[in-house]
Amino acid sequence: MEQHIHAGDSQKPPQEHKSEAMEWIKAIVIAVVLVLVIRWLLFAPFIVDGPSMHPNFYTGERIIVNKIVYDFRAPKHSEVVVFHVPSEGRDFIKRVIGVPGDTVKVEGDTITVNGKVIEEPYIQEALDEKHKNNQLYNIEKNFPNEQFPDGKVPEGYVFVLGDNRSNSTDSRAIGYVPFKDIIGRADLVFWPVKDMKLIGH
């Protein structure tokens, strides 16, 4: 024999309506708080502005920055970081080349860290294209230089370069970047959708 169940009607006591409304309000408030916590404490969106990270990042791209990774460890070689530059009053995106204790030398397209030439697969194609035409990819600045004569990265700092070596304001011009000014690590390009990708480090 079939059993029938009653789906209920809308004639609920006024207190029950109020209680449900309060539950919805609480749920919405909690959701908003969680979004804000994630937005401000854990991850944050940034917009790339300028050509200094070509060919890997372009003006107008939106990236997600992991703001907590460096609360647990120091930056590593080849990681892409976003940091604040007080003297410029804005945020930069660059790549970590040297970490504390490293001795860094930039001579044209040859970069040595602790006396060893480093490989840079993230710009290798651009390097090859220039070298094929007997040109240098980096025609801007070397390092150390007159402004920054000490090539050893101090404790609590990193040495950073833009991927676009001939058009980048980086440690060759602004010096070593203190950990305290680093906002986080760039982890994801999320806009435009066609260019969405995890960022390799």
Phi, psi and chi 1 to 4 in degrees:
 res  aa     phi    psi   chi1   chi2   chi3   chi4
   1 MET       -  132.2 -171.8  174.2  175.0      -
   2 GLU   -68.7  141.8  -70.2 -178.0   -5.9      -
   3 GLN  -103.3  138.0  -67.1 -175.0   20.3      -
   4 HIS  -106.6  137.0  -64.9  -89.1      -      -
   5 ILE  -117.6  147.6   56.7  172.2      -      -
   6 HIS   -92.0  123.8 -173.9   55.3      -      -
   7 ALA   -73.9  -14.2      -      -      -      -
   8 GLY    93.4  156.9      -      -      -      -
   9 ASP  -120.3 -179.8   55.5   35.8      -      -
  10 SER   -91.0    5.0   58.8      -      -      -
  11 GLN   -86.8   77.9  -65.5  176.5   -3.1      -
  12 LYS  -101.0  152.3  -66.2  179.4 -179.3  177.0
  13 PRO   -59.9  148.2  -18.0   27.7      -      -
  14 PRO   -54.1  -37.3  -22.9   30.7      -      -
  15 GLN   -62.0  -36.1  -74.4  100.8  -21.7      -
  16 GLU   -68.3  -39.0 -138.2  172.6  -59.0      -
  17 HIS   -61.0  -45.0  -80.7  -60.2      -      -
  18 LYS   -62.4  -41.3  -76.0 -178.4 -176.8  175.6
  19 SER   -63.1  -43.2  177.5      -      -      -
  20 GLU   -64.2  -42.0  -83.7 -169.6   18.2      -
  21 ALA   -61.0  -43.1      -      -      -      -
  22 MET   -62.9  -39.5  -79.1  -54.8  -63.4      -
  23 GLU   -62.0  -41.4  -72.2  -57.7  -45.6      -
  24 TRP   -64.1  -43.7  -87.3  105.5      -      -
  25 ILE   -61.0  -44.0  -69.4  168.4      -      -
  26 LYS   -60.2  -45.0  -77.5  179.6 -170.0  174.1
  27 ALA   -61.6  -41.6      -      -      -      -
  28 ILE   -66.4  -43.3  -69.7  166.8      -      -
  29 VAL   -61.3  -44.6  168.6      -      -      -
  30 ILE   -61.7  -42.5  -71.0  168.3      -      -
  31 ALA   -62.3  -43.5      -      -      -      -
  32 VAL   -63.8  -43.6  168.8      -      -      -
  33 VAL   -61.1  -43.6  168.9      -      -      -
  34 LEU   -61.4  -43.0  -76.6  173.8      -      -
  35 VAL   -61.1  -43.4  166.4      -      -      -
  36 LEU   -64.9  -41.0  -70.6  174.1      -      -
  37 VAL   -61.6  -48.3  166.3      -      -      -
  38 ILE   -61.6  -42.8  -69.3  168.7      -      -
  39 ARG   -63.8  -45.7  164.9   69.2  173.5   80.7
  40 TRP   -95.4  -27.1  -66.0  110.5      -      -
  41 LEU  -103.5  -33.3  -61.7 -178.4      -      -
  42 LEU  -105.7  -54.5  -54.0  179.9      -      -
  43 PHE  -133.0  152.9  -57.8   94.0      -      -
  44 ALA  -148.6  142.4      -      -      -      -
  45 PRO   -84.2  143.4   28.0  -29.1      -      -
  46 PHE  -134.2  154.0  -78.2   81.7      -      -
  47 ILE  -108.8  128.0  -58.6  172.7      -      -
  48 VAL   -71.3  133.2  177.0      -      -      -
  49 ASP  -134.7  112.3 -177.7   20.5      -      -
  50 GLY   110.5  166.2      -      -      -      -
  51 PRO   -94.6    7.9   34.6  -34.2      -      -
  52 SER   -68.0  -15.0   74.4      -      -      -
  53 MET  -112.5   13.8  -72.9  -62.9  -76.3      -
  54 HIS   -58.7  144.5  -71.7 -178.4      -      -
  55 PRO   -95.5   14.7   34.7  -34.8      -      -
  56 ASN   -97.6  -24.4  -64.3  -59.1      -      -
  57 PHE  -138.6  144.2  -59.8   89.9      -      -
  58 TYR  -128.5  153.3  -66.8   88.9      -      -
  59 THR   -53.5  132.7  -64.0      -      -      -
  60 GLY    95.9  -14.4      -      -      -      -
  61 GLU   -68.0  142.7  -77.8 -173.6  -30.0      -
  62 ARG  -102.6  131.7  -92.4   69.6  166.9  171.7
  63 ILE  -124.9  153.9   61.9  172.2      -      -
  64 ILE  -101.7  128.4  -67.5  -68.1      -      -
  65 VAL  -107.8  126.7  172.2      -      -      -
  66 ASN   -80.5  111.1 -176.9  -29.3      -      -
  67 LYS   -90.1   -7.4  -64.1  172.3   72.6  173.1
  68 ILE  -109.5  -13.7   61.4  167.4      -      -
  69 VAL   -56.4  -37.4   62.5      -      -      -
  70 TYR   -85.5    2.0  -60.7  134.5      -      -
  71 ASP   -76.3  -18.7  -70.6  -22.0      -      -
  72 PHE  -108.9  -21.0  -59.3   99.4      -      -
  73 ARG  -157.6  167.6   64.5  166.2  177.8   80.8
  74 ALA   -82.9  158.8      -      -      -      -
  75 PRO   -59.7  151.8  -22.2   32.9      -      -
  76 LYS  -116.0  163.1  -65.5 -179.8  179.5  178.7
  77 HIS   -54.2  140.0  -65.8  108.8      -      -
  78 SER    71.8    0.9   83.0      -      -      -
  79 GLU   -71.8  143.5  -70.4 -175.0  -34.2      -
  80 VAL   -92.8  121.5  177.4      -      -      -
  81 VAL  -120.5  151.8  -64.8      -      -      -
  82 VAL  -110.8  131.9  171.4      -      -      -
  83 PHE  -145.4  158.3   56.7   95.5      -      -
  84 HIS   -92.7  138.7 -172.4   65.1      -      -
  85 VAL  -115.3   99.7 -177.4      -      -      -
  86 PRO   -55.3  -39.0  -25.6   35.1      -      -
  87 SER   -66.2  -24.6   60.7      -      -      -
  88 GLU   -98.7  -18.0  -62.0  -86.3  -21.9      -
  89 GLY    68.0   27.7      -      -      -      -
  90 ARG  -153.0  175.3   54.8 -163.7  174.1  116.5
  91 ASP  -101.2  142.7  -58.7  -31.8      -      -
  92 PHE  -116.6  155.4  -78.5   13.6      -      -
  93 ILE  -121.0  124.2  177.4  171.5      -      -
  94 LYS  -146.4  177.9  -54.1  -68.2  175.6 -171.4
  95 ARG  -112.7  136.8 -165.5  176.9  -63.1  -88.0
  96 VAL   -75.8  123.6  175.2      -      -      -
  97 ILE  -109.3  -37.7  -59.5  -62.7      -      -
  98 GLY  -128.8  140.9      -      -      -      -
  99 VAL  -115.0  171.0  -61.9      -      -      -
 100 PRO   -50.5  131.4  -30.1   36.8      -      -
 101 GLY    95.1  -18.5      -      -      -      -
 102 ASP   -72.4  148.1  -76.7  -14.5      -      -
 103 THR  -108.8  118.3  -62.5      -      -      -
 104 VAL  -109.8  138.9  179.3      -      -      -
 105 LYS  -137.2  129.8 -167.4  171.9 -172.3  179.4
 106 VAL  -118.8  116.6  179.7      -      -      -
 107 GLU  -129.1  100.2  -73.6 -175.9  -50.2      -
 108 GLY    60.9 -124.7      -      -      -      -
 109 ASP   -94.1    4.8  -68.9  -17.2      -      -
 110 THR   -99.5  119.7  -57.5      -      -      -
 111 ILE  -117.0  125.4  -61.5  177.5      -      -
 112 THR  -115.5  139.0   57.9      -      -      -
 113 VAL  -123.1  118.1  176.1      -      -      -
 114 ASN    55.7   39.9  -58.8  -35.6      -      -
 115 GLY    82.8   -3.4      -      -      -      -
 116 LYS  -110.5  133.1  -67.0 -178.3  180.0  177.4
 117 VAL   -68.1  129.0  177.3      -      -      -
 118 ILE   -91.6  150.9   65.2  167.6      -      -
 119 GLU   -92.8  143.1  -67.3 -176.9    6.7      -
 120 GLU  -130.7   77.6  -62.9 -169.2  -83.0      -
 121 PRO   -60.1  -25.7   18.9  -31.0      -      -
 122 TYR   -69.4  -17.1   39.2   83.9      -      -
 123 ILE  -128.0   12.8   56.6  167.8      -      -
 124 GLN   -58.9  -40.6 -166.7   59.3   53.9      -
 125 GLU   -62.7  -41.8 -166.0  174.8  -32.9      -
 126 ALA   -66.9  -38.7      -      -      -      -
 127 LEU   -62.2  -47.8  -72.8  167.2      -      -
 128 ASP   -60.1  -40.6  -69.3  -15.9      -      -
 129 GLU   -61.3  -44.2 -170.2   63.8   32.6      -
 130 LYS   -68.7  -45.3  -75.1  -69.8 -174.3 -178.8
 131 HIS   -65.5  -30.2  -65.3  171.0      -      -
 132 LYS   -61.5  -30.0 -168.9  167.3   64.8  178.4
 133 ASN  -101.2   18.5  -62.3  -46.2      -      -
 134 ASN    56.3   39.9  -67.1  -43.5      -      -
 135 GLN  -120.6  158.1  -64.5  175.5  -42.6      -
 136 LEU   -92.2  142.6  -78.1  174.8      -      -
 137 TYR   -75.3  -41.8 -174.5   58.6      -      -
 138 ASN   -98.2  104.6  169.3   31.1      -      -
 139 ILE  -113.8   15.5   56.6  170.4      -      -
 140 GLU   -94.9  -91.9 -168.6  175.5  -57.7      -
 141 LYS  -124.1  151.9  -87.5 -170.5  173.1 -174.4
 142 ASN  -103.3 -179.6  -69.6  -32.9      -      -
 143 PHE  -156.0  138.4 -174.0   88.4      -      -
 144 PRO   -63.1  164.4  -19.3   32.2      -      -
 145 ASN  -142.8 -176.0   51.6   47.0      -      -
 146 GLU   -60.2  -36.5  -73.2 -177.0    5.4      -
 147 GLN   -74.1  -37.5 -165.8  175.6   -0.8      -
 148 PHE  -131.4   87.3  -59.6  102.8      -      -
 149 PRO   -80.5  -13.0   27.1  -31.6      -      -
 150 ASP   -98.5  116.9 -173.3   -2.0      -      -
 151 GLY   -88.4    2.2      -      -      -      -
 152 LYS   -93.9  125.0 -173.0  169.6 -176.8  178.8
 153 VAL   -72.4  121.9 -175.0      -      -      -
 154 PRO   -72.4  164.0    4.2    4.1      -      -
 155 GLU   -60.0  138.7  -77.5  -59.0  -42.9      -
 156 GLY    81.4   12.9      -      -      -      -
 157 TYR  -136.1  163.5  -69.8   77.4      -      -
 158 VAL  -131.4  157.4  -71.5      -      -      -
 159 PHE  -104.2  126.5  177.5   89.4      -      -
 160 VAL  -124.0  150.6  -61.7      -      -      -
 161 LEU  -133.5  150.2  -70.3  175.0      -      -
 162 GLY   -80.2  150.5      -      -      -      -
 163 ASP   -66.3  -29.9  -71.7   -9.0      -      -
 164 ASN   -89.7   81.6 -173.3    4.5      -      -
 165 ARG   -58.7  -27.8  -61.2  -69.7  150.5   77.1
 166 SER   -90.0    0.3  -70.0      -      -      -
 167 ASN  -146.8   61.1 -166.3   -3.8      -      -
 168 SER  -147.7  129.1  173.9      -      -      -
 169 THR   -91.3  105.0  -58.1      -      -      -
 170 ASP  -137.6 -155.7   46.1   41.7      -      -
 171 SER   -61.5  -19.4  -75.0      -      -      -
 172 ARG   -67.0  -24.5  -64.6  170.7  -66.4  174.6
 173 ALA  -114.6  -27.8      -      -      -      -
 174 ILE  -112.5   -4.1   61.8  172.1      -      -
 175 GLY    84.6 -171.4      -      -      -      -
 176 TYR   -69.2  146.7  -59.8  113.4      -      -
 177 VAL  -100.0  123.1  175.7      -      -      -
 178 PRO   -72.1  144.2   21.4  -27.1      -      -
 179 PHE   -51.0  -38.8  -73.7  178.7      -      -
 180 LYS   -63.8  -20.8   66.7  178.5  178.3   62.3
 181 ASP   -92.3   -6.0  -71.1  -17.7      -      -
 182 ILE   -80.3  124.4  -63.0  176.0      -      -
 183 ILE   -80.7  -39.4  -63.7  163.6      -      -
 184 GLY   167.0 -172.6      -      -      -      -
 185 ARG  -101.8  132.5 -176.1 -178.3   69.2 -172.8
 186 ALA   -72.4  120.1      -      -      -      -
 187 ASP  -112.9  -25.2  -83.3   -2.7      -      -
 188 LEU  -152.0  133.9  173.0   74.0      -      -
 189 VAL   -92.6  121.5  174.7      -      -      -
 190 PHE  -115.9   -5.2   71.5   92.9      -      -
 191 TRP  -152.8  136.6 -170.9  -93.5      -      -
 192 PRO   -64.3  153.8  -12.1   23.6      -      -
 193 VAL   -57.9  -37.7  173.2      -      -      -
 194 LYS   -65.1  -21.1   65.9 -179.3  176.4   63.4
 195 ASP  -103.3    9.9  -63.6  -33.8      -      -
 196 MET   -58.9  131.6 -172.6  179.7  -69.3      -
 197 LYS  -164.6  152.6   63.8 -179.6  178.6 -177.9
 198 LEU   -76.6  142.8  -71.0  170.3      -      -
 199 ILE   -88.9  122.5  -63.4  167.0      -      -
 200 GLY   -77.2  146.1      -      -      -      -
 201 HIS  -128.1      -  -62.1  -73.5      -      -
